Amino acid sequence: MSYKKKRPRGKYNVIVYNDDHNTYDHVVKSIFDICGHNLIQAEQCVHLIHHNGKCNVFEGSYSLCSEIYEELLKEGLTVKLLK
């Protein structure tokens, strides 16, 4: 009997949460640079983060979402990786 290494499958989401220590402009720039959104999309995400407390800024495979998650964390954003 062979055992295959289990890989996370399905769609994953990178959620950015509102916090008191990141500026609006820093979050826009981070989402723009890291997630690949255009400027308008990044600003809309930050608007949702500001008013709703969170926004799903990226959706995809585990490996892609994990990379985005780590980069946003390095920028000091409050982020979670969810399935």
N, C-alpha and C positions, 0 to 999 in steps of 0.2 A: 504494500500500500504506500503510495507516495503522498506526501503532504506538500501542498503548494503554499507558498508564502502569501498570506492574505494581503491584498492591496485595497486601500480605501477606494470605493467606487461610488459613482453617482455624482450629483451636483453638490458642490460646496459653495458657501457664501462667505465673503469677507465683509464684516459689519464694522463700521466706524461709529463710535459713540461720542456724544458731546462731553466736553470736559471744561475745566476752568483754567487750564494752563496753556492751551494752544490757541494761537490767534486765527481768525477767520482766513487771513491771507496765507498763513502757513499750511493750513489744512487744504485749501484750494490748490496750492502749489504741489503739495504732496500727492494728492489724488490725481492731479493733472500729469505729473511726472511719472508716477509709479503705476497707476491703473490704466493709463493710456486713453483717458477721457479727453475730449476737447475742453477748452476753457469754459464754455457754457455748461456742459455736463458736470464738470467739477464744481462750478458755482451752484448748480442746482442740488447736487449732493450735499454740499455744505449748508445750503439753505434748509434742506430736510433734517440734517444733523442738528442744526441750531434750534429748529422749531419742534421737531418730533423726538429729539434725543438720540436718534440713530439713523443710519442709512446703509443699505446693502450697496457697497461700492463696486463689488466684483463678484461674478459667479462663474464657476467652471470646474475643471478637474481638481482633485486634491493637490497634485503637484504644482499647478499654476497658482491656485489659491494660497497654498503654503508659502510660495515665494513672495506673493503680493503682501500677505500677512506679515512676514518677517521684515520686509522693506518698510512698511508703514509703522511697524513697531520701532524700528531704528530711528524713524523721524519723530518719535515721541507721541504718536497718536494712540488713543485708547481703542483697541481693536480686538475683535474675536473672530475665530474661524469656526464656522458652524456647518453642519450637514443639513 
